[in-house]
Amino acid sequence: SDEIPATERDLADDAPWKQIQKNTFTRWYNEHLKVANMRLNDLGTDLSDGLRLIALIEVLSQKHVGKFNKRPTFR
């Protein structure tokens, strides 16, 4: 049989549960980022410089993180 085992199918990059998780987390993240006037479009790239992650930490903790580079030159 050429059928892919269930565990392999569940771990595949295009597994349906992964897209559901991605969409759910993106919606949750954007709901919190409204406060900071920011938006997350792609989990894979938008968190890479850390700026949206810092914004989320500040929104959730209701505290200022302190000094950080607002224009990072590397990812």
Sequence and secondary structure as in RCSB ss.txt:
>XXXX:A:sequence
SDEIPATERDLADDAPWKQIQKNTFTRWYNEHLKVANMRLNDLGTDLSDGLRLIALIEVLSQKHVGKFNKRPTFR
>XXXX:A:secstr
     HHHHHHSTT HHHHHHHHHHHHHHHHHHGGGT   S HHHHTTTSHHHHHHHHHHHTS      SS S  
